[in-house]
Every structure is written in C-alpha cells, then in structure tokens.
C-alpha cells in the first residue's frame, strides 16, 4: 500500500474500486477518489467481481443499476 503525506502526517492510500456504467459518474467519482488513493474502474458487475479478487480494494463504490445484472447481486456474491 502506498503512503502519502497530508498536513505533515503519513497517510496510507486506499485502493478504491468504482463500479458504474455511466462515464459522467465515473469521471466525477474518480476525480474525488484520486485524492485519497489508487482508483480502479469496472463498468460491469462481472468486471467488478474479477477486479475485487485481483486488487482486493479497500473501498467499493457500487452502482446498483448495472447493465449485466443488479448491483445488489454483486453485494451478495
């Protein structure tokens, strides 16, 4: 995990996974999350599940209306 300095303190950066199929939402959220950690993007539930196992994110921001299946199903898997 990466560390950055914030107001003289060492802060551990988080791995953040954004799961959304809308480019405007992705861009807006990624702009905010890039300030606190390394941001990854998945545009489908299937991609999100694969990335979750590969990168082991600290935070997942999940859209509930995904094109391949409901975001609630992702939560239960």
C-alpha positions in Angstrom: 0.0 0.0 0.0 1.3 3.5 -0.9 1.8 6.2 1.7 1.4 9.9 1.1 2.0 12.9 3.3 -1.0 15.0 4.3 -0.5 18.0 6.6 2.8 16.6 7.7 1.3 13.2 8.6 1.9 9.9 6.7 -1.4 8.6 5.3 -1.9 5.2 3.8 -3.5 5.4 0.4 -6.5 3.2 -0.2 -7.4 1.0 -3.2 -10.8 2.2 -4.5 -13.0 0.4 -7.0 -15.6 2.4 -8.8 -18.3 0.2 -10.4 -20.5 2.2 -12.8 -21.5 2.1 -16.4 -22.0 5.9 -16.9 -19.0 7.8 -18.0 -20.0 11.1 -16.3 -20.5 9.4 -13.0 -17.1 7.6 -13.3 -15.3 10.8 -14.2 -16.9 12.7 -11.3 -16.2 10.0 -8.7 -12.7 9.2 -9.9 -11.8 12.9 -9.6 -12.7 12.8 -6.0 -11.3 9.4 -5.1 -7.9 10.0 -6.8 -7.1 12.4 -4.0 -7.3 9.6 -1.4 -6.0 6.6 -3.2 -5.4 4.5 -6.2 -8.7 4.3 -8.3 -9.8 1.3 -10.4 -12.8 1.3 -12.6 -15.2 -1.5 -13.6 -18.1 -0.9 -15.9 -20.0 -4.2 -15.4 -20.8 -6.5 -12.4 -18.7 -9.3 -13.9 -15.6 -7.0 -14.2 -16.2 -5.8 -10.7 -16.2 -9.3 -9.3 -13.0 -10.2 -11.1 -11.3 -7.0 -10.1 -12.3 -7.4 -6.5 -10.5 -10.7 -6.3 -7.4 -9.3 -8.2 -6.9 -6.0 -6.5 -8.6 -6.5 -3.1 -9.9 -3.0 -2.8 -10.3 -1.2 0.5 -13.4 0.7 -0.7 -16.0 -0.2 -3.4 -18.4 2.4 -4.8 -21.1 0.3 -6.5 -23.8 1.5 -8.8 -26.9 -0.7 -8.2 -28.2 -0.4 -11.8 -25.5 -2.2 -13.9 -26.0 -3.4 -17.4 -25.3 -7.1 -16.9 -27.0 -7.7 -13.5 -28.3 -5.9 -10.5 -25.8 -4.4 -8.1 -27.5 -5.9 -5.2 -26.5 -9.3 -6.5 -22.8 -8.2 -6.5 -23.1 -7.4 -2.8 -24.4 -10.9 -2.0 -21.7 -12.8 -4.0 
